Amino acid sequence: MVKAEKEVYEKTYELYSGCCAFCGSPYIEMHHIRYGACGRKTYLGNVIPLCSKHHKEVHSNKKKWQPVLIDMINKKLEGNNE
C-alpha cells in the first residue's frame, strides 16, 4: 500500500471511529465508492468503512448504492469541517 493510500484509510477510519458507516460494527473493510470506469483511486471521500455484510450488500447493487455512499461520505466530511 502506498503511503498516501494508507493515510486516506487512516483518516477515513478516524472519521467513522473505526466502525461501519451503516451499522457501527467495528469489523470493517474499506470500500471504494467510485470504481470501474471511474477509476479505482484511493482518496479522501472515495473510501468508506463497511462491515462484511454491508460491503456484500453494496456490491450486489452498485448502481443503487453508489449515490447513497457518495452522499454519506460527503455529509460526514462536511460535518467534520464545521
Secondary structure as the mmCIF struct_conf table of DSSP 4:
data_model
#
loop_
_struct_conf.conf_type_id
_struct_conf.id
_struct_conf.beg_label_comp_id
_struct_conf.beg_label_asym_id
_struct_conf.beg_label_seq_id
_struct_conf.end_label_comp_id
_struct_conf.end_label_asym_id
_struct_conf.end_label_seq_id
HELX_RH_AL_P HELX_RH_AL_P1 LYS A 3 LEU A 15
TURN_TY1_P TURN_TY1_P1 TYR A 16 GLY A 18
BEND BEND1 CYS A 19 CYS A 19
TURN_TY1_P TURN_TY1_P2 ALA A 21 CYS A 23
BEND BEND2 PRO A 26 PRO A 26
STRN STRN1 GLU A 29 HIS A 32
BEND BEND3 ILE A 33 ARG A 34
HELX_RH_3T_P HELX_RH_3T_P1 GLY A 36 CYS A 38
TURN_TY1_P TURN_TY1_P3 LEU A 44 GLY A 45
BEND BEND4 ASN A 46 ASN A 46
STRN STRN2 VAL A 47 LEU A 50
HELX_RH_AL_P HELX_RH_AL_P2 SER A 52 SER A 60
TURN_TY1_P TURN_TY1_P4 ASN A 61 ASN A 61
HELX_RH_AL_P HELX_RH_AL_P3 LYS A 62 ASN A 80
#
